[in-house]
Amino acid sequence: MILVRTPFRISFFGGGTDYPVWYEKHFGLTICTTINKYAFISIRRLPPFFDYNYRVRYHITEEVKNLNQIKHPVVREAIKFYGYKKGIEIVHSADLPARSGLGSSSTFTVGFLHALFLMQNKNITKRKLALKAINLEQNIIGESVGSQDQTIASYGGLNQIKFNKSKVIQVEKILLSEKKLKTLEDRLLLCFTGFTRNAEKIAKFQIINTPFKEKELLKILDIANKGKKILLNSMMSLDNFGDLLNEQWHIKKSLSNKISNKSIDDIYDAAIKAGALGGKLLGAGGGGFMLFYARKENHNKIKKALKNKLFVPFKFEKNGSQIIYQS
């Protein structure tokens, strides 16, 4: 049996520029980090006592004889494309719900591929794991997804990820002092809106709009560059990071009318009135988790203003997808 733990992510800046439809013509840049909330994939060879060859357990349980009968597209196509001819059991569990803006779909893909290669005694680098996950989701399955989620889930840590016209992905760690990293961590609040959404449908609409949103996406790229400078410049106040999140959020909403809605806007406005300097809806939009930046003394005010919402404590993590058990 193999057990792989893969982290969820928070994307701060640059979301939308990691879609191939954008960076294959322009340039993409995201600033993101992984957090200590995880998806767990356990995988083992299925003993020959059952009348099925594949058992897949996530929010439903599939028990089928033939590979093509598997409904989960990532599991089905990964096994088909990367090969595993023996009977297999896959079990997925997670710290946070799916469809919530934390890159859960790509986290699953990365974790499952990681485990699948290990089952075949194949070691894989973080870079190759990220690229294979991107290829599986975008090209083999044909999903409307970007390229940052698979990358950050594989690598882990606080990173700048660059995407260029040649489809080359560059990952650069953003190295902060422990004190500054802790200060940033302490000023962030993760709030669950109370409803999830289908990210792919929202992303598909945004991708269609991308050729008509060049001005807005160039502004988002500029903000991502400024965000990195704020983190690395000891002379700049970290509160500028919150201000940039606020600026970006208003631009991001203009990319598609499906990104936000009245409920999300009300949550955001209440947090700002209570002392948040900025924030954003995580992921493609439409629901899931919201991130707020606020000084520590204002956290209780924000929680009080949003007393019917769930706040999830978290810390940054730096390891990416990891094997935590193998026998």
Steps between C-alpha positions, in 0.01 A plus 500: 500500500606856428363813667571838341421837659459799268434857621228742400605843384425867538556716194576863583564669166494430128205263475367489145843549343578129549250387236676378183269713286669801664863406562553331163451844345620726780658414835366364827605557859345386828596541864367213709567275797398163636340466843482227763167366379528187291349241271601143578518225239552142606558242230561128513488192286153349532503145645354240256192423709247733341280495192635841391845621397480865604370658817504880513375679811454877514159656578356193331629143469560339163555126467541395136654224290620706206713813498266683262217459752672729751309828515772709665678650197838556666519145635379342177720696261810496721494121528425469129769744390778423748417134537426264786364163393438341841194542720517813712322677786511877539367689803482879516437715807564868566516763773279743308206464260536474124396783267604760755769701318809342653606303195345176625454343155863546403613400849319170443660459158851566630455270799352218294767517230769508768357185660443328164862544392622372836281191458703430187829563683558817301648800676390835364634852550275781615536666160401190304211436739366851439536475122336158483208625713456802273513280190246257646248768594538735204582271208392145582177579687446841341405692813484878513773553759808712541855386574586643840303258720676185381837675524465637852349175633802312367768742622353644821606822669465870419589543134496718195399291199567630149332373183628599156410462132716190465295330774806505726407520868750655741459464876691743720477478878428828676741490792382703798635518852314283749376817672354654183347170388337461843371858489339438161353173621359667812328773300306267272149369564344210309122524493260245353210664318274204577445393141710321239492522123602333176831671428539359150179660372608838637853458366370401157302822480804702609720327241253597227519860623881506527574642150274796584656568844861578407504835680371349825735200490800724437401694813477174693853411381626839616340448841664156530840657440427767760390232745835325476686829550300572815589160642872533424551870581565547872436875465141453382210447739342157478163674518553598136449130430143533627442812294616317187264210570216750512606664174532163327162377626315784331683434172446125527123546534494682168637194314167320520157558653518145641796566731304681768138549606304700756566253783875506436504879465313535831752276678790694353353841584425395859860386549638825358273707728620296796866573433627277218733686265428268211413152393376282221288204415730204450490294183287555191219674686136449585549373856736304721759671718585867531835630620535824697804698604463692825710600795467259790310748719216508243455123462235467770307795355494331160392168649226678694380680186487160325385302801298253292809405295762238573861615539767235449837546673800402290875529467726508198668176393806449283523134399246447225381150415662244729504128569408453864469120496625226272504124555 
